[in-house]
Structures are given as structure tokens and as C-alpha cells.
Amino acid sequence: MGFETFKEYLPEHAREQVSALFTQEDLRVEVVPNRVTRHGDYRRLPEGGHVITINKGENHYRFLLTLIHELAHFRAFSNYGRGIKPHGIEWKNTFKALMLPFLRPEIFPESLLMPLANYLKNPKASSDADFELTLALKSFDAANQKKYIFEIPEGSKFETQSGRIFVRGSKRTKRFMCTEQSTGRVYLFQPHVRVKLLD
């Protein structure tokens, strides 16, 4: 997929800059249906090509962040070889170098610039691991009826995206203990997971 086919998913003022990054890459980008477990991924194909996939339903700012995250995997692989850790120092430095030029108010709203700058000091494997950044990004998602785990009362029933039903328990350090209704097993949920509150 060439740049023209995914540019509509990017913030308008980032498009020219992104286009310049993809002019010489042996890489294709595919926009795919939303996945529960990831925002995007990078893969080296058996025949030697490279592909980035990104969820279609991401807001423009999340799409751009995910695109640069995955492009950094491709660049780190190209520059350092397959022996590096997926989110090791080579990826971190590559990601920061690619992402920093986008941290401008004409691309990202003010409410995102500080959380992004803080995240880039030591980027994690997933931006979802950064609570402040996740909340800031989700504020730009399309409106829906879902709530964050931390917003619903203890003892409430909720349904996850996969259709499983849980009862919200108490907070344990940073995460919430929730009991699956059908099995009685207890799972830990990040506070910024969005769920459907049941009556």
C-alpha cells in the first residue's frame, strides 16, 4: 500500500513529512480491521519484503504514533540486523529520532504534546503502558458507550471486547483485580482498559 492510500488516516499537517519518510523504503503499509491485542505491527516477510499493519479504527494521532513506532522497527532491523532486541536501545533511539520532528503544535494538540514528550524519554514496547499518554490519546477516539475500568464502581459487571463478563474488584497497586463470571478466575486489568458496563 503506497502513501496515497493511507494518508487520510494521518493528521493533515503530518502528511508531507510522513510521505518523505516512505519515498525510498522497501516497505508496504496495510490498514487492517481493528485488533484487540495491538495497534500495529511490523514483519519481515519470508520472501524478503517488509510490511507494517495498523488498525483502521485508530484516531489520527494514534495512527501516526503507531506508524512511526513500526517504521522504527523496520529501520532498526535494516541498520542493526536481526540480532537486536525488539524494543532495545537500537529501536528506542531510532524511534525517538523519527518521532521528535513530529512533536509540533500544528501536528499534535497541546493536550498530547507533553504526554508524548514524557513518553519519548524512555519509550516502552507499547504506548498503552503509559497511563497519561493513553488517556490523552483516547480522548480523541470516536465517541462510544465504553468506560474505563477505573471509572466504574467496585462490584460492577462489565463486558470486554471479546465478550467475556467480569466483576470489577479492588485496586491492587496500579491494576484492578476483576473476576471472570463464568470461571471465577481473577485477572488484573490496566486502569485504562475500556469496557462495556452492564446493568
N, C-alpha and C positions, 0 to 999 in steps of 0.2 A: 504494500500500500504506500503510495507516494504521499508527499507532504500535503498536496491539494486535497486529498481525501480525508485527512484528519485535522486540518487546520481549524475547522469550525468548532472543535472541542476545546480550543485554546483561548486564553484571554486575548482580545483583539490586539493589544499593544505588544504582545509577545510573539506574534506570528512571524514577523520578518526575522527576528533573532533566532527563533527555532528553525526556520527554513534554512538559514545559513549553516546550522549545525548538521543538517542532513543532506547537504549538496554532494558530498563525496563518500557517504557511508555505504558499505556493503551490508545493508540492513533494511529490513522492512518493518513497518508498524501496522499492527492489526487492532482494530477496535472490536471488542467482543462483548457478548452478553455479560451482565454482572455476575461475579463470583463471590461467594460468601467469604472465602478464606484469604483473598488477596485483591489488591487494587490493580496490580500488573505483574508481569514477569519478563525475563529475558532468557532466551535459549539459543544455544548454538545448535544448528540442525545437523543431522548425520551427513548430509551432502555438502556441508561446509558453509552454508548460508547462516544468517543470524536473523532472529525475529524478536520483536517486542510486542507483547499484547497488553492492552489497557482496557479496563472496564468502560463500557459505553456510558453508564449512568453517573460517572464522576462529574462533579461540578468543574468549571473551567480551571480553577486554581489547583484542585486536587489532581486533575488530569495533567497539568503542566508539571507539578511536583513529581508525579509518578513517572512521567515520560523522561524527565532528567535523571531520576533515580535509576531507571532501567538503562538509559543511554550510558550512564556511568559504569554499569556492569559491562556493557559491550566495550567501552573504551579501556577499562581496566584490564579486561581479558586480552584485548588487542595489544596493549602496551606491555603487560607483565606476564602474560601466559596463563595457562590453566592451573598452575601450582599455588595461586593466591587464595586466601580465604574469601568467601563470597562478600562479606561485609567487613573485610580487614582494612588496614591502613591505606592500601592502594586504592580501594573503592572509595573510602571516606575522602581522601584527598582529591580524587577525580570528581566525585560528586560535588564537593564544595567549590572546586574551580569552575565547574559547569553551571552551578546554581547561583552563585553570588552575583553575576551580572544581571540576573532577573529580579533581584531584590530592589525594585524601584517602585515608587508610588503610582506611576502610570500603569504598572502591571498588576501589582497586588494592593488591595485595600489596606489602609493603615492598621486595621484590626488584625491583619495577618503578618505584617512586616516584622514586628517584634517576636512573636512566637516562632516564625521561620528563622530569624537571625539566631535565636537561642538554640533551636534545634540543630542548626548547621555547625554549632561549636563542636558537637560530637554526635553526628547523625547515627541513628540506630538502624537496624535491619528493616524496621517498619516505622513509618511516621506515627502509626497508631500507638506506639509505645510512649509517645509524648502526649500527655493528657491535655496540656494547654493548647498545643497545636491542633490536636484532633477536634477539640471543641470549637476552635476558631474556624477550621475548615468546614465542619459540619453545619455551621451557621449559614453557609452558602448553598447547602443542599436544597433540592426541591422540597416543598412542604409535604409532610406526611403525618400520619397519626401515631408514629412511633415515639417512644420516650427513652431517655437514657436510664440505665439501671439505677443510677444514684438518685434519680428524680422520683422513683416510685416507692411507696411506703413498704416497710418491712412487713412480710406476711402476704404481700400481694402476689397473685398469679400472673404470669406473663408467658408469651409465646415467642420463641426465637424465629429467625428467618427460615430455619429448617423445619419448623412446625412442632418442635418439642416444647412441652409445657413445664414450667418451673415455678417454684415458690421462692420469692426473694427472702434471704436470711440476713444475718447481721454482717457488718463490715469487718473484714479481717485485714489489718494493716491498710493496704491500698485497694484490695479487691473485695467483692461481695460473695459470701457463701450462699449458693442457691441450690435447692433440692429439686431434682427431676421428679415430677409427679408419678410417672409410670414405673420408675425403678427404685426410687428412694435414695439414689446416689447423689452425693453432694459435689458440686462443681464450683470453681472460682471464676467469677466474671469480672472483667475490667469495668470500671465505673462508666466509661463512655460507650459501652455496647448499647445499641438501640434495639428495643424490643417492643412488642405489642402488648399493652396492658389489657388483661382480661377482667371481666366483671366478677 
